[in-house]
Amino acid sequence: MTIAKDDGYWMGRALRQADLAGKRGEVPIGAVIVRDGAIIASGYNLRESHHDPTAHAELIAIRKAARKIGAWRLTGCTVYVTLEPCAMCMGAMVLARVAALVYGCRDPKGGAAGSLYDLACDQRLNHRFPVIAGVREEECSRKLSEFFAALRARKKT
């Protein structure tokens, strides 16, 4: 799949969610879920605030989307997230039957949408969906790099 003009717009909305996470001292990762040309749910990392290892931006958005549409199947929905999802989040997307995933920057240490694993197209699973990588990649990557640089600097002082 190729990057569409709208993908950059929706990733911008995910980046705004990432900013909300960063303001709370969370790793700045944001997600939005789009269906029929509108955001139906959004989320950002809350692992530290909630003391919850599953409080990833994607899972928060998936839960909200399912409640909003009143169904666990998110058919017709595209997930936009600033960082390549982990195995847990990709597993949730497979189970939710999302239509597509668009992400910003790769996660070579934990990515499950092509970096370490490729759960979106694994023939052994019951659902597969297209993935578009690298949408506003530099912005997404820079946001994470700056967050971790600031964190390291604070720890030094």
MDAnalysis code that builds the backbone (N, CA, C; Angstrom):
import MDAnalysis as mda
import numpy as np

u = mda.Universe.empty(471, n_residues=157, atom_resindex=np.repeat(np.arange(157), 3), trajectory=True)
u.add_TopologyAttr("name", ["N", "CA", "C"] * 157)
u.add_TopologyAttr("resid", np.arange(1, 158))
u.add_TopologyAttr("resname", ["MET", "THR", "ILE", "ALA", "LYS", "ASP", "ASP", "GLY", "TYR", "TRP", "MET", "GLY", "ARG", "ALA", "LEU", "ARG", "GLN", "ALA", "ASP", "LEU", "ALA", "GLY", "LYS", "ARG", "GLY", "GLU", "VAL", "PRO", "ILE", "GLY", "ALA", "VAL", "ILE", "VAL", "ARG", "ASP", "GLY", "ALA", "ILE", "ILE", "ALA", "SER", "GLY", "TYR", "ASN", "LEU", "ARG", "GLU", "SER", "HIS", "HIS", "ASP", "PRO", "THR", "ALA", "HIS", "ALA", "GLU", "LEU", "ILE", "ALA", "ILE", "ARG", "LYS", "ALA", "ALA", "ARG", "LYS", "ILE", "GLY", "ALA", "TRP", "ARG", "LEU", "THR", "GLY", "CYS", "THR", "VAL", "TYR", "VAL", "THR", "LEU", "GLU", "PRO", "CYS", "ALA", "MET", "CYS", "MET", "GLY", "ALA", "MET", "VAL", "LEU", "ALA", "ARG", "VAL", "ALA", "ALA", "LEU", "VAL", "TYR", "GLY", "CYS", "ARG", "ASP", "PRO", "LYS", "GLY", "GLY", "ALA", "ALA", "GLY", "SER", "LEU", "TYR", "ASP", "LEU", "ALA", "CYS", "ASP", "GLN", "ARG", "LEU", "ASN", "HIS", "ARG", "PHE", "PRO", "VAL", "ILE", "ALA", "GLY", "VAL", "ARG", "GLU", "GLU", "GLU", "CYS", "SER", "ARG", "LYS", "LEU", "SER", "GLU", "PHE", "PHE", "ALA", "ALA", "LEU", "ARG", "ALA", "ARG", "LYS", "LYS", "THR"])
u.atoms.positions = np.array([
    [0.846, -1.189, 0.000],
    [0.000, 0.000, 0.000],
    [0.883, 1.242, 0.000],
    [0.376, 2.293, -0.559],
    [1.107, 3.554, -0.594],
    [0.485, 4.549, 0.375],
    [1.282, 5.505, 0.761],
    [0.821, 6.525, 1.702],
    [-0.149, 7.458, 0.985],
    [-1.319, 7.638, 1.564],
    [-2.336, 8.540, 1.029],
    [-2.224, 9.896, 1.729],
    [-2.748, 10.917, 1.089],
    [-2.718, 12.267, 1.653],
    [-3.357, 12.307, 3.045],
    [-4.475, 11.638, 3.194],
    [-5.169, 11.623, 4.486],
    [-4.355, 10.955, 5.582],
    [-3.484, 10.024, 5.224],
    [-2.693, 9.326, 6.236],
    [-1.844, 10.299, 7.041],
    [-1.280, 11.289, 6.378],
    [-0.491, 12.303, 7.077],
    [-1.332, 13.119, 8.037],
    [-2.544, 13.432, 7.620],
    [-3.455, 14.184, 8.490],
    [-3.794, 13.381, 9.746],
    [-4.207, 12.133, 9.557],
    [-4.596, 11.304, 10.702],
    [-3.399, 11.030, 11.612],
    [-2.204, 10.884, 11.012],
    [-1.015, 10.694, 11.851],
    [-0.759, 11.947, 12.669],
    [-1.056, 13.098, 12.125],
    [-0.938, 14.337, 12.896],
    [-1.832, 14.313, 14.121],
    [-2.991, 13.749, 13.968],
    [-3.907, 13.631, 15.116],
    [-3.346, 12.646, 16.143],
    [-2.707, 11.572, 15.675],
    [-2.059, 10.632, 16.591],
    [-0.886, 11.309, 17.303],
    [-0.166, 12.154, 16.589],
    [0.941, 12.902, 17.205],
    [0.433, 13.824, 18.312],
    [-0.739, 14.397, 18.135],
    [-1.324, 15.227, 19.209],
    [-1.597, 14.388, 20.457],
    [-2.042, 13.167, 20.246],
    [-2.251, 12.261, 21.374],
    [-0.916, 11.960, 22.051],
    [0.124, 11.761, 21.249],
    [1.459, 11.509, 21.806],
    [1.907, 12.689, 22.672],
    [1.597, 13.897, 22.237],
    [1.942, 15.082, 23.031],
    [1.252, 15.048, 24.394],
    [0.011, 14.596, 24.432],
    [-0.707, 14.481, 25.710],
    [-0.008, 13.492, 26.632],
    [0.469, 12.406, 26.065],
    [1.212, 11.428, 26.870],
    [2.478, 12.056, 27.427],
    [3.221, 12.741, 26.564],
    [4.469, 13.365, 26.983],
    [4.275, 14.379, 28.097],
    [3.181, 15.135, 28.045],
    [2.889, 16.130, 29.088],
    [2.642, 15.469, 30.442],
    [2.248, 14.202, 30.416],
    [2.012, 13.457, 31.659],
    [3.247, 12.689, 32.107],
    [4.345, 12.839, 31.371],
    [5.556, 12.102, 31.704],
    [5.566, 10.688, 31.165],
    [4.623, 10.394, 30.288],
    [4.533, 9.079, 29.661],
    [5.348, 9.073, 28.378],
    [5.759, 7.897, 27.935],
    [6.419, 7.792, 26.641],
    [5.431, 8.320, 25.601],
    [5.847, 9.284, 24.775],
    [4.912, 9.949, 23.859],
    [4.536, 9.112, 22.634],
    [3.575, 8.250, 22.851],
    [3.012, 7.438, 21.776],
    [1.517, 7.698, 21.772],
    [0.984, 7.969, 20.577],
    [-0.435, 8.253, 20.447],
    [-1.057, 7.436, 19.338],
    [-2.371, 7.248, 19.442],
    [-3.109, 6.476, 18.445],
    [-4.485, 7.078, 18.232],
    [-4.964, 6.968, 17.003],
    [-6.356, 7.286, 16.690],
    [-6.897, 6.169, 15.813],
    [-8.189, 5.964, 15.903],
    [-8.866, 4.976, 15.064],
    [-9.893, 5.709, 14.225],
    [-9.790, 5.488, 12.920],
    [-10.626, 6.201, 11.950],
    [-11.559, 5.218, 11.256],
    [-12.818, 5.643, 11.139],
    [-13.819, 4.847, 10.423],
    [-14.713, 5.819, 9.665],
    [-14.930, 5.541, 8.409],
    [-15.784, 6.389, 7.572],
    [-15.363, 7.859, 7.611],
    [-14.058, 8.091, 7.591],
    [-13.548, 9.454, 7.511],
    [-13.623, 10.268, 8.783],
    [-13.789, 9.602, 9.936],
    [-13.857, 10.324, 11.206],
    [-13.159, 9.523, 12.297],
    [-12.593, 10.234, 13.252],
    [-11.986, 9.569, 14.404],
    [-13.099, 9.061, 15.299],
    [-13.060, 7.771, 15.589],
    [-14.054, 7.215, 16.515],
    [-13.456, 6.958, 17.893],
    [-12.120, 6.956, 17.982],
    [-11.476, 6.752, 19.283],
    [-10.027, 7.212, 19.198],
    [-9.479, 7.548, 20.358],
    [-8.078, 7.934, 20.434],
    [-7.522, 7.464, 21.765],
    [-6.213, 7.441, 21.842],
    [-5.573, 7.045, 23.091],
    [-4.111, 7.406, 23.075],
    [-3.536, 7.431, 24.251],
    [-2.104, 7.653, 24.390],
    [-1.612, 6.815, 25.553],
    [-0.295, 6.605, 25.571],
    [0.298, 5.757, 26.596],
    [-0.058, 6.246, 27.995],
    [-0.434, 5.304, 28.859],
    [-0.731, 5.601, 30.259],
    [-0.148, 4.530, 31.181],
    [0.891, 3.851, 30.735],
    [1.455, 2.749, 31.525],
    [1.952, 3.214, 32.885],
    [2.675, 4.322, 32.917],
    [3.219, 4.811, 34.187],
    [2.110, 5.336, 35.085],
    [1.223, 6.154, 34.535],
    [0.136, 6.755, 35.316],
    [-0.798, 5.715, 35.905],
    [-1.094, 4.680, 35.130],
    [-2.048, 3.660, 35.566],
    [-1.389, 2.441, 36.186],
    [-0.058, 2.432, 36.204],
    [0.673, 1.261, 36.706],
    [0.161, 0.001, 36.025],
    [0.029, 0.083, 34.703],
    [-0.596, -0.980, 33.915],
    [0.247, -1.254, 32.673],
    [0.860, -2.428, 32.592],
    [1.688, -2.736, 31.428],
    [0.904, -2.834, 30.121],
    [-0.408, -2.938, 30.203],
    [-1.225, -3.024, 28.983],
    [-1.805, -1.688, 28.553],
    [-1.490, -0.619, 29.252],
    [-2.077, 0.697, 28.941],
    [-1.325, 1.370, 27.797],
    [-1.217, 0.667, 26.683],
    [-0.605, 1.213, 25.474],
    [-1.638, 2.053, 24.728],
    [-1.161, 3.021, 23.968],
    [-2.041, 3.916, 23.211],
    [-3.026, 3.140, 22.349],
    [-2.530, 2.102, 21.665],
    [-3.371, 1.329, 20.753],
    [-4.489, 0.611, 21.488],
    [-4.149, -0.019, 22.617],
    [-5.176, -0.768, 23.356],
    [-6.228, 0.156, 23.943],
    [-5.795, 1.300, 24.423],
    [-6.756, 2.266, 24.958],
    [-7.714, 2.698, 23.847],
    [-7.170, 3.009, 22.673],
    [-8.018, 3.418, 21.546],
    [-8.918, 2.278, 21.081],
    [-8.415, 1.064, 21.033],
    [-9.225, -0.089, 20.606],
    [-10.398, -0.305, 21.552],
    [-10.128, -0.224, 22.837],
    [-11.221, -0.401, 23.817],
    [-12.290, 0.678, 23.654],
    [-11.850, 1.920, 23.479],
    [-12.809, 3.025, 23.293],
    [-13.619, 2.839, 22.011],
    [-12.952, 2.430, 20.936],
    [-13.646, 2.245, 19.657],
    [-14.697, 1.146, 19.763],
    [-14.340, 0.055, 20.401],
    [-15.291, -1.054, 20.550],
    [-16.520, -0.614, 21.356],
    [-16.287, 0.149, 22.416],
    [-17.423, 0.660, 23.201],
    [-18.270, 1.610, 22.372],
    [-17.611, 2.464, 21.602],
    [-18.355, 3.455, 20.815],
    [-19.251, 2.803, 19.768],
    [-18.723, 1.799, 19.060],
    [-19.540, 1.176, 18.015],
    [-20.378, 0.022, 18.540],
    [-20.151, -0.367, 19.784],
    [-20.948, -1.431, 20.387],
    [-20.645, -2.814, 19.831],
    [-19.400, -3.026, 19.447],
    [-19.000, -4.329, 18.903],
    [-17.499, -4.500, 19.077],
    [-17.073, -5.735, 19.220],
    [-15.641, -5.981, 19.357],
    [-14.942, -6.059, 18.005],
    [-15.695, -6.264, 16.956],
    [-15.114, -6.297, 15.610],
    [-15.004, -4.866, 15.082],
    [-13.794, -4.443, 14.816],
    [-13.559, -3.089, 14.327],
    [-13.373, -3.102, 12.812],
    [-14.244, -3.810, 12.136],
    [-14.170, -3.862, 10.680],
    [-14.386, -2.458, 10.116],
    [-13.665, -2.159, 9.072],
    [-13.763, -0.838, 8.468],
    [-12.958, 0.229, 9.182],
    [-12.215, -0.145, 10.209],
    [-11.441, 0.818, 10.994],
    [-9.959, 0.749, 10.649],
    [-9.338, 1.911, 10.581],
    [-7.897, 2.007, 10.395],
    [-7.286, 2.578, 11.665],
    [-6.260, 1.915, 12.145],
    [-5.535, 2.367, 13.332],
    [-4.314, 3.159, 12.878],
    [-4.164, 4.364, 13.413],
    [-2.993, 5.208, 13.181],
    [-2.248, 5.313, 14.501],
    [-0.972, 4.970, 14.500],
    [-0.189, 5.029, 15.732],
    [1.213, 5.531, 15.401],
    [1.776, 6.298, 16.316],
    [3.048, 6.959, 16.057],
    [4.250, 6.019, 16.065],
    [4.158, 4.891, 16.749],
    [5.248, 3.916, 16.816],
    [4.724, 2.545, 16.406],
    [5.524, 1.798, 15.693],
    [5.156, 0.444, 15.289],
    [4.676, -0.343, 16.509],
    [3.502, -0.957, 16.427],
    [2.941, -1.672, 17.568],
    [3.740, -2.908, 17.978],
    [3.630, -3.223, 19.260],
    [4.242, -4.419, 19.828],
    [3.357, -5.636, 19.529],
    [3.817, -6.809, 19.942],
    [3.073, -8.047, 19.701],
    [1.699, -8.029, 20.389],
    [1.631, -7.469, 21.596],
    [0.358, -7.411, 22.309],
    [-0.657, -6.570, 21.532],
    [-0.234, -5.397, 21.090],
    [-1.147, -4.498, 20.377],
    [-1.514, -5.052, 19.004],
    [-0.552, -5.653, 18.321],
    [-0.852, -6.270, 17.028],
    [-1.816, -7.435, 17.210],
    [-1.633, -8.208, 18.260],
    [-2.562, -9.302, 18.541],
    [-3.978, -8.784, 18.751],
    [-4.096, -7.671, 19.457],
    [-5.415, -7.071, 19.675],
    [-6.023, -6.609, 18.353],
    [-5.197, -6.073, 17.462],
    [-5.709, -5.618, 16.162],
    [-6.174, -6.803, 15.317],
    [-5.434, -7.886, 15.365],
    [-5.860, -9.102, 14.647],
    [-7.196, -9.568, 15.203],
    [-7.297, -9.654, 16.511],
    [-8.534, -10.127, 17.146],
    [-9.706, -9.183, 16.881],
    [-9.431, -7.885, 16.781],
    [-10.481, -6.894, 16.544],
    [-10.871, -6.792, 15.070],
    [-10.121, -7.459, 14.202],
    [-10.407, -7.472, 12.758],
    [-10.319, -6.077, 12.129],
    [-9.297, -5.300, 12.553],
    [-9.154, -3.973, 11.960],
    [-8.917, -4.097, 10.460],
    [-9.253, -3.038, 9.741],
    [-9.091, -3.043, 8.286],
    [-7.656, -2.751, 7.871],
    [-6.959, -1.878, 8.619],
    [-5.599, -1.493, 8.248],
    [-4.896, -0.844, 9.428],
    [-3.573, -0.806, 9.325],
    [-2.719, -0.139, 10.301],
    [-1.803, 0.812, 9.556],
    [-1.655, 2.014, 10.107],
    [-0.702, 2.996, 9.584],
    [0.130, 3.439, 10.784],
    [1.459, 3.329, 10.657],
    [2.280, 3.771, 11.779],
    [3.396, 4.691, 11.319],
    [3.947, 5.426, 12.294],
    [4.969, 6.413, 12.014],
    [6.363, 5.829, 11.917],
    [6.971, 5.517, 13.042],
    [8.356, 5.025, 13.021],
    [8.437, 3.580, 13.483],
    [9.454, 2.922, 12.988],
    [9.683, 1.518, 13.308],
    [10.174, 1.366, 14.742],
    [9.941, 0.173, 15.298],
    [10.463, -0.179, 16.609],
    [11.306, -1.440, 16.442],
    [12.601, -1.284, 16.180],
    [13.440, -2.444, 15.906],
    [13.603, -3.391, 17.090],
    [13.296, -2.919, 18.305],
    [13.444, -3.765, 19.493],
    [12.157, -4.463, 19.913],
    [11.007, -4.007, 19.389],
    [9.754, -4.611, 19.838],
    [8.634, -4.584, 18.824],
    [8.912, -4.143, 17.618],
    [7.863, -3.997, 16.615],
    [7.362, -5.318, 16.072],
    [6.050, -5.421, 15.968],
    [5.423, -6.658, 15.486],
    [4.620, -6.422, 14.209],
    [4.962, -5.348, 13.477],
    [4.309, -5.071, 12.195],
    [5.361, -5.017, 11.094],
    [6.394, -5.839, 11.251],
    [7.424, -5.926, 10.228],
    [8.847, -5.911, 10.737],
    [9.104, -5.328, 11.900],
    [10.486, -5.247, 12.389],
    [10.963, -6.568, 12.989],
    [10.400, -6.967, 14.123],
    [10.756, -8.257, 14.733],
    [9.821, -9.368, 14.277],
    [8.562, -9.050, 14.218],
    [7.517, -9.982, 13.805],
    [6.667, -9.286, 12.757],
    [5.821, -10.049, 12.099],
    [4.898, -9.447, 11.132],
    [3.529, -10.100, 11.301],
    [2.869, -9.733, 12.378],
    [1.595, -10.371, 12.720],
    [0.450, -9.963, 11.807],
    [0.585, -8.866, 11.109],
    [-0.499, -8.397, 10.239],
    [-0.704, -9.300, 9.024],
    [0.324, -10.016, 8.630],
    [0.186, -10.867, 7.438],
    [0.572, -12.315, 7.696],
    [0.591, -12.711, 8.949],
    [0.935, -14.095, 9.301],
    [-0.191, -15.028, 8.847],
    [0.123, -15.911, 7.932],
    [-0.874, -16.820, 7.348],
    [-1.480, -17.770, 8.384],
    [-0.826, -17.948, 9.511],
    [-1.341, -18.859, 10.545],
    [-2.465, -18.231, 11.355],
    [-2.620, -16.927, 11.265],
    [-3.664, -16.235, 12.025],
    [-4.929, -16.116, 11.187],
    [-6.037, -15.908, 11.856],
    [-7.335, -15.903, 11.169],
    [-7.708, -14.576, 10.516],
    [-6.886, -13.555, 10.672],
    [-7.189, -12.255, 10.060],
    [-5.878, -11.601, 9.662],
    [-5.879, -10.990, 8.501],
    [-4.723, -10.258, 8.009],
    [-5.184, -8.891, 7.516],
    [-4.276, -7.911, 7.558],
    [-4.630, -6.569, 7.121],
    [-3.391, -5.851, 6.621],
    [-3.579, -4.870, 5.739],
    [-2.439, -4.119, 5.204],
    [-1.846, -3.173, 6.245],
    [-0.554, -2.952, 6.103],
    [0.187, -2.049, 6.985],
    [0.925, -1.034, 6.124],
    [0.840, 0.226, 6.520],
    [1.618, 1.291, 5.892],
    [2.560, 1.830, 6.960],
    [3.847, 1.795, 6.671],
    [4.866, 2.255, 7.621],
    [5.483, 3.560, 7.144],
    [5.992, 4.338, 8.087],
    [6.778, 5.515, 7.757],
    [6.020, 6.801, 7.514],
    [4.764, 6.875, 7.927],
    [3.994, 8.108, 7.752],
    [4.430, 9.113, 8.828],
    [4.957, 10.238, 8.369],
    [5.504, 11.287, 9.247],
    [6.549, 10.675, 10.201],
    [7.323, 9.792, 9.631],
    [8.299, 9.009, 10.397],
    [9.282, 9.874, 11.176],
    [9.837, 10.891, 10.549],
    [10.834, 11.719, 11.233],
    [10.245, 12.412, 12.457],
    [9.030, 12.940, 12.315],
    [8.370, 13.598, 13.451],
    [8.134, 12.626, 14.592],
    [7.638, 11.460, 14.251],
    [7.342, 10.444, 15.272],
    [8.623, 10.013, 15.978],
    [9.659, 9.775, 15.208],
    [10.936, 9.347, 15.769],
    [11.560, 10.439, 16.634],
    [11.518, 11.674, 16.142],
    [12.097, 12.798, 16.877],
    [11.405, 12.978, 18.230],
    [10.089, 12.846, 18.245],
    [9.336, 13.007, 19.495],
    [9.829, 12.014, 20.552],
    [10.037, 10.777, 20.133],
    [10.524, 9.749, 21.060],
    [11.967, 10.016, 21.471],
    [12.813, 10.366, 20.517],
    [14.230, 10.642, 20.815],
    [14.377, 11.790, 21.795],
    [13.628, 12.850, 21.570],
    [13.705, 14.007, 22.465],
    [13.214, 13.656, 23.866],
    [12.168, 12.864, 23.957],
    [11.644, 12.449, 25.263],
    [12.708, 11.674, 26.042],
    [13.324, 10.689, 25.382],
    [14.301, 9.861, 26.080],
    [15.591, 10.620, 26.373],
    [15.977, 11.555, 25.530],
    [17.156, 12.390, 25.807],
    [16.911, 13.242, 27.049],
    [15.711, 13.827, 27.144],
    [15.365, 14.643, 28.311],
    [15.316, 13.776, 29.582],
    [14.802, 12.577, 29.453],
    [14.733, 11.662, 30.599],
    [16.138, 11.312, 31.089],
    [17.037, 11.011, 30.154],
    [18.421, 10.696, 30.532],
    [19.085, 11.904, 31.194],
    [18.841, 13.091, 30.662],
    [19.430, 14.309, 31.223],
    [18.951, 14.543, 32.659],
    [17.647, 14.313, 32.891],
    [17.106, 14.474, 34.243],
    [17.720, 13.479, 35.214],
    [17.966, 12.273, 34.750],
    [18.540, 11.249, 35.624],
    [19.981, 11.559, 35.994],
    [20.690, 12.284, 35.115],
    [22.076, 12.655, 35.387],
    [22.186, 13.711, 36.486],
    [21.155, 14.563, 36.599],
    [21.228, 15.661, 37.565],
    [20.657, 15.284, 38.905],
])
